[in-house]
């Protein structure tokens, strides 16, 4: 590593963005952690608050540049607002210095990771970069590790199908006073969260012709290969028939690709403790079925598997770091296609629970596959907490935009708890109502319930899923239709598939570990 040899830990973390069945042809990026006494590389990134005062590593760089750094900041009237970025060139002996503002308030964990994302998006894929971390106004420990995680998330790119995609080797060095602790935290923990997020992004970005129920299942098998303490089971059509999963089978019967139910178990907690269950909707492509969607935006329905992908990424991250909890991840996979044997509006499906559903629209398929999946996980595992996650309704997206995932629970204290976790990790949730009127609205004249009943759509969808949840079971329904795909970037989420839900559910796991 040119110009970077002193003060480095002996371990360089080789990272790639090739994950599972949907390998991303991205740059080969190596991370390393070093002390602040180390020499910098050609390009350095520093963090400066609103006072624009230079201290620590920034002051050292100012000395090395013979005061040109501080003069340039003054001339540019850099005010240090959070996320403000300034590129300074010709800072001999460096080629470039990037300055990123940190504001004047104490930095939260979320903001620390956002700084890493800002650094990634300002790096221009340079072959070498030093990120100088010291003097940040924060109580967050191992800040270099958290900034590295933010960098990893913010630098994601899916270039697999680009003919002229470059694959340069790149070195990013994080200089700090907590080198050893940060390296350990990143290498033993946070890198797996980032990989889980990026796995979800890969799966949600792949074309529908490549990702269908069985290929998704193979991607999950590949992801968990060699991960200790994990069991991956893939249920096929014959087993679904035996268990009478008529809703899941019904959604998939119009496709040439048979549905799958993927079950991943990780028992890292006390023996005999009931697990936490994550259940994800995994529609690998959603045409709407017989209730065909319009062409406008239909290409995006390749990402209708976002909930299932987030479940896989979450359990992976927890298992790899050895989380002290028992977890079950269930992914209900199907492709919703129109065909001569596809289900029709007006059909009645019998679910695993024995309850029947009158299909009012074949485009309301997510709640159907979830009905069998949540029934299965309750009967087989009796979870202490059940969280289902799905790109379920356009109603949730219209209500909350891309700022919040919609959350529905039966317990306001649980709602507030989930909102706190979302705010901390950077995936915000906001509550939508669920009351007796929503359950009354889905009563069917010819079956137990009907699959849709007009407005409010997100709450009606929650009521359909809630019909299959035990009344006394702690339950969280996440509708992520507005946040799974972004038309513009955030610091830690480039434009495109967000991998939303991995960080949120990982936060839930960590919160349970801390109890």
Secondary structure, 3 states (H helix, E strand, C coil): CCCCCCCEEEEEEEECCCCCCCCCCCCEEEEEEECCCCCCCCEEEEEECCCCCCCHHHHHHHHHCCCHHHHHHHHCCCCCCCCCEEEEECCCCCCEEEEEECCCCCECHHHHHHHHHHHHHCCCCCCEEEEECCCCCECCCCHHHHHHHHHHHHCCCCCCCCCCCCCCEEEEEEECCCHHHHHHHHHHHHHHHHHHHHHHHHHHHCCCCCCCHHHHHHHHHHHHCCCCCEEEEEECHHHHHHCCCHHHHHHHCCCCCCCEEEEEEEECCCCCCCCEEEEEEEEEEECCCCCCCCCCCHHHHHHCCHHHHHHHHHHHHHHHHCCCCEEEEEEEEEEECCCCCCCCCCCEEECCCCCEEECCCCCCCHHHHHHHHHHHHHHHHCCCEEEEEECCCHHHHHHHCCCCEEEEECCHHHHHHHHHHHHHHCCCEEECCCCHHHHHHCECCCCCEECCCCCCHHHHHHHHHHCCCCCCCCEEEEECCCCCEECCCECCECCEECCCCHHHHHHHHHHHHHC
